[in-house]
Amino acid sequence: MFIHPNYLWQARPAALTAGMLSLAFVLSACSHSDTAAVADPVRPAYVATARSSEEALQTFVGDVRAARRAELSFAVAGLVTSVTAQVGDVVRQGQVLASLDDQPLQAQLAAASAELQRSQAQLAEAQHRVERMRPAQQADAASATEWGAVQLELASAQAAVNAAQAQRQQAAWAVEQARLRAPINGVVSLRSLEPGQATGPGTPVLAVEGGGRELVIQVPGNLNLKPGQAITLHGQGETWPSRVLRSAERLDAGGVRQVWLAVPEAAQLGSTWSVALHSLKRGDAQAGVQVPLRAVLPGKTSQVGSALRLAADGQTLEQVTLTLGAVVGDWIEVTQGLHAGEQVVVAGALALRAGMKVQPVVAKL
């Protein structure tokens, strides 16, 4: 069959054009498919469940101390000459535990004693003058001025004696304070001085742990524990029923208060025990939900934040605005914006956004 050359020339561009369009369509389809795959990846997201404040438990750890404890310090300044107590020593009430060089204090005592003797001699002389003048005064042979002068001299001498006696008592007390004695029976738990060291009044240098044991913990100020309230302790691989002994009325720095709990008498001093308590009282009007601090994205103020929450399908993220309350350990109160049981992203929230699909992974808190 004969085909005119002009026909081939005219048909070739048409076929080439159709082929190029087909290729473009295929490439376009692949491009759209790849773009969709890149634009909507399903990423893993670590999530945690918002918990009810009323059901939330927080663990507090405290150390065992003696119910009777005495921190010892010298009442006078001086140079330490001896320390007879070591940490762990059993001591008795009144036992000397450390001593200062009392030579300067003994010198002050000697001076005060000499001053007392001098003033007493002056008092005796003044009394003698009064007794010698008394007959003359009774016989109206002495003037009122003369009698008043000897009476004034006697009163002045008596005042000098009183002052000298007080000074001597103070000096004798200082000599006695150069010896540090145990105020109670117990075990030495602290020693922070050595012979040759200078110390001053009021500086704790020794501590004695007496009888009885108690656990001291620090809890948030909004957690009001009442004396006698029953709780359970965990420590030394055991569980032990306990009760609240007392609670500090005033808050310490950071808005926490100290609470003292009962522990077994056999509990070792310095050992640690833990207790799980509700962070808020049941029925507290401020109770809401709590989420980990890591889940909250900061807002314009400290009372407002946001979080990424899993939608009802369990895969899609949605952003919610939160009204924030008090911080409770590693968690924070949320008074509005979430319900207990809802899941929020706790890691990688800055790389995620609302509307994305994720694969939830439960975070270990």
Residue, then its C-alpha position, 0 to 999 in steps of 0.5 A: m500500500f502506498i502512503h503519501p510522505n506528506y501524510l506521515w509528516q502530518a501524522r507524526p506530530a499528532a502521535l507525538t503530542a498524544g504520547m506526551l499528553s499520556l505521559a504527562f497524565v501518568l506523571s501528574a497522577c504519580s505526583h498527586s499520589d506522592t504529594a498526598a502521601v507526604a502531606d498526610p503522614v500518620r505519625p506516632a504521638y505519645v499521649a496521656t489520659a486526663r485524670s480526675s483531681e478527686e481520684a488522682l493520687q500523688t506519692f510523697v516521700g519522707d524520711v524517718r526522724a525521732a519524735r524527740r530530737a535535739e539540735l545542740s549548739f554552744a551558748v558561748a563562743g570559743l575554741v573546741t578542745s574535745v569532742t567525745a561523741q561520734v555519730g551513732d553513739v548512744v548517749r545519756q542525758g547530762q553526758v558531756l559531748a564536747s568542750l571549749d577552751d574555758q581559760p578565758l571564761q575562768a579568767q572572767l569568773a575570777a575577775a567577777s569574783a574579785e569584784l564581788q568581794r570588793s563590793q561586799a567589803q564596801l558594803a560592810e564598811a557602809q553598814h559599819r558607818v550607819e551603825r556608828m551614826r545611829p546612836a547620834q541620830q537617835a539622840d538628835a546629835a547628827s544632822a539630817t544631812e549627815w544621816g542621809a549621806v550614810q544611808l545613801e552610801l549604804a544603798s549604793a554599796q548594796a547596789a554594787v554588791n547586787a551587780a557584782q553578784a549578777q556578773r559573777q553568776q553570768a561568768a559562772w554560767a558561761v564557764e558551765q556552757a563551755r561543756l556541751r551536754a546531751p539534753i535527752n537520752g538518744v543516739v548522736s545523729l549529727r557531728s559538725l565540729e572537730p577539736g581546734q575549730a572555733t564556734g559561735p553561739g547558736t551554731p548547730v554542732l551536734a544532734v541527738e535523736g531520742g525516743g519515738r519515730e515519725l515520718v516527715i513529708q511535705v505536701p501541697g498547701n491545698l492538701n489538708l490532712k487532719p490529726g488522726q486521719a488513717i493512711t497507708l505507708h510503703g517502705q522497706g518492702e512492706t505496707w504499714p497502716s499509719r495515721v497523721l500525727r500533726s500538720a504545720e499550720r503555716l506554709d513553707a516556701g513554695g506553698v508546701r506544709q510539713v506533715w508528721l506521720a506515725v511509723p513503726e518504732a523499729a523504723q531506722l532513722g533516716s530511712t525513706w517511706s512513701v505514701a500515696l494521697h489524694s491531691l485534693k479532698r473529695g468534693d473539693a469545689q476546685a476539683g477538676v481534671q489534671v494533665p501532665l505539665r508536658a501536655v500544656l502549650p503556654g498561652k498569653t497568661s499563666q492561667v491559660g494554655s492549650a493542648l492537642r487532644l485526640a478526637a472521638d475517632g482516636q486518631t485525629l488531633e484537635q486543639v483545645t484551650l485550657t483554663l489552668g489551675a494549681v500545679v500538683g507535682d508533675w501535673i497541673e489542674v485544668t478547670q475548663g477545656l478537658h474532661a477526665g478520660e480524654q487523651v492529650v499529646v504529651a510529647g512532640a506537640l510542637a511538630l504536630r497540628a490540629g487535623m493531623k492523623v496520628q498513631p497514639v502511643v501511651a506514654k509512661l509517666 
